[in-house]
Amino acid sequence: MSDFIKDEQKRAIGAVRKALRWDVQVSREGGHGQWCAYSVRSFPSQRRHEICLPPNGGGLPYNRLSELHEYVHALLAETIHPLFGISLTGTPEQLVGAPKVRGIINEAVDWFVNGWICTKYPVAFRERLARNQTLLDPTTVEFALARDPDPLFGMATFAEMSAELRRFAKWEGQTGNSIVDEMTEEFLETDCSKPSIEALVDLVNSLVPAELDLAVVPICRDGNDPFWLVCRLSDLVPSEQPSGITSSLLAS
């Protein structure tokens, strides 16, 4: 990666950090739970963000673009909706398939975060686009999904990467997996340059396979931090099912 791209990424991190109004606590102890080395959680009730980066000397390479990605999560949590800064779900244990939905939420939020970065700082994003094209080789996709303990999460991840390439690099390739390619179209039908909680909820639910009979609902109550709730789609009345989910439940 060129020094020019590194400098642009560094400049972008500084600009986004300067734009944040809530307190930011940065930890070098790795990500939240077992998710990844980089992660963020936003707490609007406390006007605070927790950003986790890889531990110094922990064997994981530092990635400036990944750090920028977490700060943009925080910025969208402040300026658009707090759920852009958190992907944890309040899920009844008995719901089949609910852990898989968590991965879909992550990728849906990332679609807007990465879209924001690529729109505002396209040079800083070149690194990811180049990597995506390498990883989306059909043989690589097939190999990875065959060994993925959570293939639905993997499919959503590849689909989000594919959508980035098609939107921002005019890529015309295919992943060789019909489900991934269908999910890619769902991402592309959502304008990632216009983040909103309504668009996010619609995208999440468009990515959830119908056979899981699940809907993902944002729960937002005054004085409490919002969270995602996974519930049975069949339990919702028709007016609350995906097209009406946001307006009916955001204010509850």
N, C-alpha and C positions, 0 to 999 in steps of 0.2 A: 504494500500500500504506500502511495506517495506521501511525502511530507505535506504536500498541499492539502490532501484529503484529511490527514491527521490534524492539521491546523484548523481546517474548517470545522471538524468535529469538536475540537476544543473550544472554538469560538461559539459554536452553537450551544454547548453545555453552559458556558458562561452567561449567554443571553437568556436562556431558559431559567437558569437558577436566579438570575436577577429579577425575572418577571414573577417569580413565586412570592406570595404574600403570607403563606402559612409557615410555621416553623418546620425545618427540615432536619431530621436526625439521620445521619449516615452511619451505617454499621459495616464493619469489615468482617463480619462473622458468617458471610454467605447468605443465601436466600431464605425466605420464610418456609419453614417445613422442608420437604424434600423436593420442592419444585425445581429450583435452579439456583445458580450462583448469583444471579441478578434478580431482584424483585422489589416491589413497592407496595405499601399499604397506606391508604389515606384515611384520616380520622377527622371528618368535618366538625364533629362535636367538640374537638379539642384544637381545631385548626392546625393540624399537624400531619406530617408525612414521615413514614419510616422507609428509608431506601437502603437496601442491602446490596453490597458489592462483595466480590470474592475476597477472602482473607489474604493479606499480604504474605507472600511466600507460601501460599497454600497449594501451589502446583497448578493452579488454573491461570491461563493467560489473561491479562487485562484487556478488555475490549471497550474502547472509548465510545463506540456507537451504541453498545448495550447500556452503558451508563447514561448516555443521552436519552435513550429509549425510556428509561425509568423516570427521568426528570420530566419528560413530556407526559407520561402517565399522570404525574402529579399536577402538571399545569392544566391538563384537561379536567382533572378532578376538581380543581378550583374554579375553572372558567366555564365548564360545560355541565358536568354532573359528577358527584363524588364516586360513583360506581366505575368511572374510568380509571380510578386509582385503586381498585380492589376487585379481586375475582373470587373471593371465598363465598361459599354457598351455605345457606341455612337449610339443610336437606334432611328430611326424615330418613332414618336409617333403612326403613323397609322399602324404600323406593328402588326398584330395579333400574339400573342404567344411570342413576344419578351421578356417580363419579365420572362417567364418560362426558356428561354435560359440562362439567367444570372445564375440561379441555376446550370445548367449543366456545365457552364464554371467554377464555383467555385469548383465543385466536380472533374472535369477533372484536374484542377491545383492541387488540394489536393492529387490526386492519385500519382503525382510525388513528392510532398512535403513529404507525409507520407512514400512513398517508400524510399526516401532519408534517412529519420530518421530511419526507421526500418533496413535499410542496414548498416548504419554507427553506430547507437546506438540501437541495438535490445533490450537491457535491459530496456532502457528508454521508449520503445514502448510497453512493456508488458501490461501496464495499459490499453491502448486503445484496444488491441486485446481481453483482458478479457472482457471489457465492450461491445465490438462489439458482441461477442457471446451471451451475455445476451439479447441484443436489437434485435437480428435477429431471435428470436423465431417467427414462422409464425403468432401466435395469436397477438403478439406485433406489427408486421409489418402491419397486416391487420387493427388493431385498429388505429394505427397512421395514415395510409394513408387515412382511411375513414374520418378522422377529419382534414386532412391537407388542408388548403386553396390553396396550390400549390402542388398537388400530384406528378407532374412531378419532381419537386425539391426533394420531399421526396423520390421518387423512385430512383433518381440518388444518393442520400445520402446513402440509404440502399444498393444500388448496389456497391458503392465504399467501404463501410464497409465490405460487403460480399467478394469482391475481395481481400481486405487486408487479411482476415482470410484464404481464400483459398490459397493465395500465400505464406503467412508468417507463418501460423499455421497449414497448411495441413487440413483445415476444409473441410468436404465433405457434409455439410448440404445444405438445400434449404430454401429459404425465404417463400415459399408458394405463391409467386406472380410471374406469368410468365414473366411479363415485367421487373421486378427487376432482375430476373434470367438471362434474355436475356442481359440486360445492364451489368450485372456482367461479362458476357463473353466478351463484348466489352472492358471493362477495362482490363481483363486478356490478351487480344490479344496485348495490348500495354505494353512494358517493362518499368515499372516505375523506374527501376534502370538506365535508359538511357534517362534523360530528354533532350528534344530539342523542339524548337518552332514548327518544322514540325510535330513531334509526338503529341504535344499538340493540334494543329489545327485539325489533323486527328481524334484524339480521341473525341474532342468536337463535330465535325460534325457527327461522327458515332453514337453519343448519341442523336442527335436531331431527333425526330420522323419525318418520311417522310411526314406525312400529314400536318405538319406545313409549308412546303415549305420554309424553312429558311436555310440560310448558315451563319456561323460565320467566319468573316474575320479579321485578324490582320492588322491594319493600322499603318505603321511605316514610318515616314518621318523625314529626318534630322532636328535636332534642336527642334523637338517637342516630347512630351511624347507620346508613342504609346497608342492605345486603340483598343478595340474590336468593330467591326461594324457588326450589324446583318442586312442582306439583303435577298431579295427573291432569293431562289435557282433558280427559273425559269428565273430570270433576268440575270443570269450569263451565259456566253458562255460556251459550253461544256469543253473547255480546262481549265476553271477556277473553275469548279465544284469539290467538295471535294478532289479528288485525286490530282488536279492540283492547288488547291487554294493557297497553301503556296508559291510555287515558283513564281507564277504570280503576287502576290500582296504584298509580303513582301518588295519589293524594290520600291514600288510605292511612 
